[in-house]
Amino acid sequence: MFQRMIDDFKESTGITLRLTSLAIAAAFALLVTTCFLCAAAFIFVLDRHGPVYACLTGAAVFLAVTLIAAGSYMVRKHQVEVRAEKAAKAAANSMLLDPAMVAVGIQLARAIGFRRLVPILAIGGVALGFLASRGHTQAEEPAE
């Protein structure tokens, strides 16, 4: 059983390594292609309009690409944050409303006894309050 798991792990690691090396090779080829296209565009504008306009055109193109990349990054980051907040709210609400969890809680209270359960609940409440305030202060920190 363990040998099969080890073999599966080795195979998946090998596949991942091959795919990663192919992705790196494709990224390098894309970088070289982009460099040649930029050089060709620079030479074209240099022949037509001169060196100042060629430099300004290249700078404008790269500024536009940078602004598009930064905008898409910010939009994606906001989407991830919103999705995480929704998932956290759904997880918090679903555990308390789940009938199976309520039944388990009632059985636990009966098994332990209500008098013994009060100190345990008090400690749990303090811990929950500590964790909630700690999570709140982390959410207020500025994003980088």
C-alpha positions as CSV (number, residue, x, y, z in Angstrom):
1,M,0.0,0.0,0.0
2,F,2.8,2.4,1.0
3,Q,4.8,1.4,-2.1
4,R,1.9,2.4,-4.4
5,M,1.6,5.7,-2.7
6,I,5.3,6.3,-3.0
7,D,5.3,5.3,-6.7
8,D,2.3,7.7,-7.3
9,F,4.2,10.5,-5.6
10,K,7.3,9.9,-7.6
11,E,5.3,9.8,-10.9
12,S,3.4,13.0,-10.0
13,T,6.6,14.7,-9.0
14,G,8.2,13.7,-12.3
15,I,5.3,14.9,-14.3
16,T,5.2,18.2,-12.5
17,L,9.0,18.7,-13.0
18,R,8.6,18.1,-16.8
19,L,5.6,20.4,-17.1
20,T,7.4,23.1,-15.1
21,S,10.5,22.9,-17.3
22,L,8.3,23.1,-20.4
23,A,6.6,26.2,-19.0
24,I,10.0,27.8,-18.3
25,A,11.2,27.1,-21.8
26,A,7.9,28.6,-23.2
27,A,8.3,31.7,-21.0
28,F,11.9,32.1,-22.1
29,A,10.9,31.8,-25.8
30,L,8.1,34.4,-25.3
31,L,10.6,36.7,-23.7
32,V,13.0,36.4,-26.6
33,T,10.2,36.9,-29.1
34,T,9.0,40.0,-27.2
35,C,12.5,41.4,-27.2
36,F,12.8,41.0,-31.0
37,L,9.4,42.5,-31.6
38,C,10.3,45.5,-29.4
39,A,13.6,46.0,-31.2
40,A,11.8,45.8,-34.6
41,A,9.2,48.4,-33.5
42,F,11.9,50.6,-32.1
43,I,13.9,50.5,-35.4
44,F,10.8,51.1,-37.5
45,V,9.8,54.2,-35.5
46,L,13.5,55.3,-35.4
47,D,13.7,55.3,-39.2
48,R,10.4,57.1,-39.6
49,H,10.4,59.7,-36.9
50,G,13.8,59.8,-35.1
51,P,15.3,58.7,-31.9
52,V,13.2,60.8,-29.5
53,Y,9.9,59.6,-30.8
54,A,11.2,56.0,-30.9
55,C,12.1,56.2,-27.2
56,L,8.8,57.8,-26.3
57,T,6.8,55.3,-28.2
58,G,8.6,52.4,-26.5
59,A,8.1,54.0,-23.1
60,A,4.4,54.6,-23.8
61,V,3.9,50.9,-24.9
62,F,5.5,49.6,-21.8
63,L,3.6,52.0,-19.6
64,A,0.4,50.8,-21.1
65,V,1.3,47.2,-20.5
66,T,2.3,48.0,-16.9
67,L,-0.9,49.8,-16.2
68,I,-3.0,47.0,-17.6
69,A,-1.1,44.4,-15.5
70,A,-1.4,46.5,-12.4
71,G,-5.1,47.0,-12.9
72,S,-5.8,43.3,-13.5
73,Y,-3.7,42.5,-10.4
74,M,-5.8,44.9,-8.3
75,V,-9.1,43.6,-9.6
76,R,-8.0,40.0,-9.0
77,K,-6.8,40.7,-5.5
78,H,-10.1,42.4,-4.7
79,Q,-12.0,39.3,-6.0
80,V,-9.9,37.0,-3.9
81,E,-10.5,39.1,-0.8
82,V,-14.3,39.2,-1.4
83,R,-14.4,35.5,-2.0
84,A,-12.4,34.8,1.2
85,E,-14.8,37.0,3.2
86,K,-17.9,35.3,1.8
87,A,-16.3,31.8,2.5
88,A,-15.5,32.9,6.1
89,K,-19.1,34.1,6.7
90,A,-20.6,31.0,5.2
91,A,-18.4,28.7,7.2
92,A,-19.2,30.5,10.5
93,N,-23.0,30.5,9.8
94,S,-23.2,26.9,8.5
95,M,-21.6,25.2,11.6
96,L,-24.1,26.8,14.0
97,L,-27.1,26.1,11.8
98,D,-26.2,22.5,11.0
99,P,-28.7,20.2,12.7
100,A,-26.1,17.4,13.1
101,M,-23.8,19.8,15.0
102,V,-26.7,20.8,17.3
103,A,-27.5,17.1,17.9
104,V,-23.8,16.4,18.7
105,G,-23.8,19.4,21.1
106,I,-26.9,18.2,22.9
107,Q,-25.4,14.7,23.2
108,L,-22.1,16.1,24.5
109,A,-24.0,18.2,27.1
110,R,-25.9,15.2,28.3
111,A,-22.7,13.0,28.5
112,I,-20.6,15.6,30.3
113,G,-23.3,17.1,32.4
114,F,-24.5,20.7,32.4
115,R,-22.7,21.7,35.6
116,R,-19.4,20.6,34.3
117,L,-20.1,22.1,30.9
118,V,-20.4,25.7,32.2
119,P,-16.6,26.2,32.9
120,I,-15.7,24.6,29.6
121,L,-18.0,26.9,27.7
122,A,-16.6,29.9,29.6
123,I,-13.1,29.1,28.6
124,G,-14.2,28.4,25.0
125,G,-16.0,31.8,24.9
126,V,-12.8,33.6,26.1
127,A,-10.7,31.8,23.5
128,L,-13.3,32.6,20.8
129,G,-13.2,36.2,21.8
130,F,-9.5,36.3,21.7
131,L,-9.3,34.7,18.3
132,A,-12.0,37.0,17.0
133,S,-10.2,40.2,18.2
134,R,-6.9,38.9,16.8
135,G,-8.5,38.2,13.4
136,H,-10.0,41.7,13.4
137,T,-6.7,43.4,14.0
138,Q,-5.1,41.5,11.2
139,A,-7.8,42.6,8.8
140,E,-7.2,46.2,9.7
141,E,-3.5,46.1,8.7
142,P,-2.8,47.9,5.4
143,A,-2.3,45.7,2.4
144,E,1.0,45.8,0.6
